[in-house]
Amino acid sequence: MTSTPQTQVESLFSSLPGLEAPVSDLNASFAQLWHGLSEDGKPAPSSDDAKATQVNLVLHLGEKTGVGDGLVQFETAVRFSRRYPSRVVILCPEGGAPDAAEIRAKVYGECTLGKSENDTRCFEFVVLGYAPGARRFLESQVSTCLTTDLPVYYWAHGVGTEALGADFRSLLAHSRRVLVDSGARPAGVTPFAWPDLAAVRDLAYARLLHVRQSIGQFLSRYPMGTLCDELQEVIVAHGSELTAEAAALLGWLQDRIGQCGRNRARFTLEASAEAQLLAVTFAYATEKHFSWRADLGPGRLIIVADFGTGETVLPGAVSLLAPENALSEAMFF
């Protein structure tokens, strides 16, 4: 029998690592966690200063997040926190009656040693599993879990807009960045009126950093007039696994060159049978041409272009950012 979304999410809280803890006394639970790590001979903070916490990150998992997907996002947050010591709060919606208001908690943490014994960096996770009726209390509970005087970043993974608008507007409004992933958007999601659109970052766009750099660095050697003259169409072809990235790339290209030239070029997305293909083509009314084509599986790239001075064929390599690096790119840049 196929599990319902509620059953998947309900098991997600149990599947995430951590020490189950009373919501009312998380500090004592962290002390117990660190003591246990120390007794096992693993690195543990000698004081609060050793944690060197830099940011607060709230990872909100949507109602249809399965166990496998949730663990992937958890591991991404762990790898990010090893580089940027963080207090991470993970929100896991659970099944139950609409009026059920239970909130369960877990604590998890790790420390890593630097070049010396005094260079210990630690991060802390609080995992909150909440029943449907507890949503209205959740923002208040989250605020007690965060480290004071540090910026807050909110990462909504697969969260429907109805959940955002109903119970999390204050968190959205006060977060330095709101992170979404258009590649993980729930089916049928409707546009959302973000309290601060300028703070919203798409992880699909962030993953394209090396792609955007590759295209931009090559095209920057030509005057804008050369690129725009007689340009008729810009086509982004993509495999089935890169739909969100292709849409983000097309938007970036349209923002950069969409208004150039006497006539506005058409901007088109094309699906490809090659799952890991991402390609950009500039089609001209003249013999000029530009093609940037990457197979992101092995990371192979080929650029073929002629803007009137002879054809250039340039092989290379390119890749998407790793998830934890895309997270930091979206948060800080």
C-alpha positions in Angstrom: 0.0 0.0 0.0 1.3 3.4 -0.9 2.0 5.7 2.0 0.0 8.9 2.2 1.8 12.2 2.4 0.9 12.5 6.1 2.5 9.1 6.9 5.7 10.0 5.0 6.0 13.3 6.9 5.1 11.7 10.2 8.0 9.3 9.9 10.4 12.0 8.8 10.7 13.5 12.3 11.6 10.0 13.6 14.1 9.4 10.7 16.1 12.6 11.3 19.1 12.2 13.6 19.1 13.6 17.0 18.4 13.2 20.7 14.7 13.5 21.6 14.2 16.4 24.0 11.6 18.3 25.9 10.6 21.5 24.1 10.7 23.4 27.3 14.3 22.7 28.1 16.4 22.4 24.9 19.5 23.9 26.6 19.7 21.1 29.1 19.3 18.6 26.2 22.2 20.2 24.3 24.4 20.0 27.4 23.5 16.3 27.6 24.3 15.9 23.9 27.7 17.6 24.2 28.5 15.6 27.3 27.8 12.4 25.5 30.0 13.3 22.6 32.8 14.2 24.9 32.6 10.9 26.8 32.8 9.1 23.4 36.0 10.9 22.7 34.5 13.1 20.0 35.0 16.9 19.7 32.7 18.9 21.9 32.5 22.6 22.8 34.4 23.6 25.9 32.3 26.8 26.1 29.6 28.7 24.2 32.5 30.7 22.6 33.7 27.5 20.9 30.5 27.2 18.9 31.4 30.4 17.0 27.8 30.5 15.7 27.5 32.8 12.6 23.9 32.5 11.5 20.4 31.2 12.3 18.9 29.0 9.6 15.3 27.9 9.7 14.7 24.9 7.3 11.0 24.4 6.8 10.1 21.0 5.2 6.8 21.0 3.3 4.0 18.6 4.1 4.8 16.3 1.1 8.5 16.0 1.9 9.3 12.3 1.9 11.9 10.7 4.2 14.6 10.4 1.6 14.2 14.0 0.4 14.1 15.3 4.0 17.3 13.5 4.8 19.0 15.0 1.7 18.1 18.5 2.9 19.2 17.7 6.4 22.6 16.6 5.1 22.9 19.7 3.0 22.3 21.8 6.1 24.9 19.8 8.0 27.6 20.3 5.3 26.7 24.0 5.1 27.0 24.3 8.9 30.5 22.7 9.0 31.6 25.7 6.9 29.4 28.3 8.6 28.7 27.3 12.2 25.0 27.7 12.6 22.0 27.2 14.8 19.6 25.4 12.5 15.9 24.9 13.3 14.2 22.3 11.1 10.4 22.3 11.0 8.7 19.0 10.2 4.9 19.1 9.8 3.3 15.9 11.1 0.0 14.2 10.6 -2.9 14.1 13.1 -6.2 15.7 13.8 -6.6 19.4 12.7 -6.9 20.6 16.3 -3.9 18.5 17.6 -1.3 21.0 18.9 1.6 18.8 19.9 5.2 19.9 19.2 8.0 17.4 19.6 11.7 18.2 19.6 15.1 16.7 18.9 18.6 18.2 19.3 21.6 17.3 17.1 25.1 18.8 16.9 28.6 18.2 15.7 32.0 19.8 16.3 35.0 19.8 14.0 38.6 20.5 14.9 40.7 23.0 13.0 44.4 23.4 12.9 44.8 23.5 16.7 43.0 22.2 19.8 41.7 25.7 20.4 40.1 25.9 16.9 36.9 23.9 17.6 33.8 24.9 15.6 30.4 23.5 16.5 26.8 23.7 15.2 23.5 22.9 16.7 20.2 21.6 15.2 16.8 21.8 16.7 14.2 19.6 14.9 10.6 20.5 15.7 7.9 18.1 14.7 4.5 19.9 14.8 0.9 18.7 14.6 -1.5 20.7 12.4 -3.0 22.7 15.3 0.4 23.8 16.5 1.2 25.9 13.4 -0.2 29.1 15.0 2.3 28.6 17.9 5.3 27.7 15.8 6.7 31.2 15.1 6.8 31.9 18.8 8.5 28.5 19.5 11.0 29.0 16.7 12.0 32.4 18.2 13.0 30.7 21.4 15.3 28.3 19.5 17.3 30.9 17.6 20.6 32.5 18.7 19.9 36.1 19.6 21.6 39.0 17.8 22.4 36.9 14.7 20.7 37.2 11.3 17.9 34.7 10.5 17.7 33.0 7.1 14.5 31.1 6.2 14.6 28.1 3.8 11.2 26.9 2.6 11.6 23.5 0.9 8.5 22.3 -0.9 6.3 24.5 1.3 2.9 25.5 -0.2 2.1 29.2 -0.3 -1.0 28.6 1.8 1.2 27.5 4.7 3.5 30.5 4.3 0.8 33.1 4.2 -1.2 31.7 7.0 1.3 31.2 9.8 4.8 32.4 8.9 4.5 36.0 7.7 6.4 37.4 10.6 9.3 35.0 10.0 9.3 35.8 6.3 9.3 39.5 7.0 12.2 39.5 9.5 14.5 37.0 7.7 17.5 38.5 5.9 17.0 36.0 3.1 14.1 33.8 2.1 15.3 30.7 0.2 13.2 28.7 -2.1 13.9 26.1 -4.7 11.8 26.3 -7.9 12.9 22.8 -8.6 11.2 21.6 -5.4 8.0 23.7 -5.7 4.8 21.7 -4.9 2.6 20.9 -7.9 -0.1 23.5 -8.5 1.5 26.1 -6.2 0.1 29.6 -6.7 2.1 32.8 -6.9 2.9 34.3 -3.4 2.9 37.9 -2.3 6.3 37.9 -0.5 6.5 40.6 2.2 10.0 41.5 0.8 10.5 40.2 -2.7 14.1 41.6 -2.7 15.0 39.1 0.0 13.9 36.0 -1.9 16.5 33.8 -3.5 16.0 30.8 -5.8 18.4 27.9 -5.2 17.9 26.8 -8.8 19.4 30.1 -9.9 22.2 29.9 -7.3 23.2 26.4 -8.6 23.9 28.0 -12.0 26.8 30.2 -10.7 29.4 28.4 -12.8 27.1 28.3 -15.8 26.4 32.0 -15.7 30.1 32.7 -15.2 31.1 30.5 -18.2 28.6 32.2 -20.5 29.2 35.7 -19.3 33.0 35.4 -19.5 32.9 34.2 -23.1 30.4 36.8 -24.3 32.0 39.7 -22.4 34.8 39.8 -25.1 32.3 41.1 -27.6 30.5 44.5 -27.7 26.9 44.4 -26.8 26.0 45.8 -30.2 27.7 42.8 -31.9 25.7 40.4 -29.7 22.4 42.1 -30.2 22.5 43.1 -33.9 20.1 40.8 -35.9 19.5 38.6 -32.9 16.1 36.8 -33.4 15.9 34.2 -30.7 17.5 32.9 -27.6 16.8 29.3 -26.9 17.6 27.4 -23.7 17.3 23.6 -24.2 17.2 21.4 -21.1 16.8 17.8 -20.0 14.1 16.6 -17.7 16.2 17.0 -14.6 17.1 20.6 -15.3 13.7 22.3 -15.9 14.0 24.7 -13.0 17.6 25.6 -13.8 16.7 26.2 -17.5 13.9 28.6 -16.5 16.2 30.5 -14.2 18.9 30.6 -16.9 16.5 31.9 -19.5 15.4 34.6 -17.0 19.0 35.7 -16.4 19.6 35.9 -20.2 16.5 37.9 -20.7 17.5 40.3 -18.0 20.9 40.8 -19.5 20.2 41.1 -23.2 16.4 41.1 -23.5 16.1 44.8 -24.3 19.1 45.1 -26.6 19.0 45.7 -30.4 16.3 47.3 -32.4 13.9 44.4 -32.0 13.3 42.3 -28.9 14.5 38.7 -29.4 12.2 35.8 -28.6 13.2 33.8 -25.5 12.3 30.1 -25.7 12.6 27.0 -23.5 12.9 23.7 -25.3 12.8 20.2 -23.7 15.4 17.6 -24.6 15.5 13.9 -24.3 19.0 14.2 -22.8 18.4 14.3 -19.0 21.5 16.3 -18.1 21.6 18.6 -21.1 21.7 22.4 -20.7 22.3 24.4 -23.8 22.0 28.0 -24.9 21.7 29.1 -28.6 21.6 32.6 -30.1 19.8 32.5 -33.5 20.6 35.4 -35.9 19.1 36.6 -39.1 22.7 36.6 -40.5 25.4 33.9 -40.4 26.5 34.8 -36.9 25.9 32.1 -34.3 26.5 31.2 -30.7 26.1 27.8 -29.0 26.9 26.9 -25.4 26.2 23.3 -24.8 26.9 21.3 -21.6 26.3 17.7 -20.5 26.2 18.3 -16.8 26.5 14.6 -16.0 30.2 14.3 -16.8 30.5 18.1 -16.8 31.6 18.4 -20.5 31.1 21.8 -22.2 31.5 22.9 -25.8 31.2 26.5 -27.0 30.9 27.2 -30.8 30.6 30.9 -31.9 31.1 33.2 -34.8 30.4 36.9 -34.4 31.9 37.8 -37.8 35.6 37.3 -37.0 35.9 33.6 -37.6 34.5 30.6 -35.8 35.7 29.8 -32.3 35.4 26.3 -30.9 36.2 26.1 -27.2 35.8 22.9 -25.1 35.7 23.1 -21.4 34.2 21.9 -18.1 31.3 23.2 -16.1 29.1 22.0 -13.2 26.3 23.1 -11.0 27.2 24.2 -7.5 27.0 21.5 -4.8 23.8 22.0 -2.7 25.6 23.4 0.3 27.5 25.8 -1.9 24.3 26.9 -3.6 22.8 27.5 -0.2 25.7 29.8 0.8 25.6 31.5 -2.6 21.9 32.3 -2.2 22.3 33.4 1.5 25.3 35.7 1.3 25.6 36.9 -2.3 
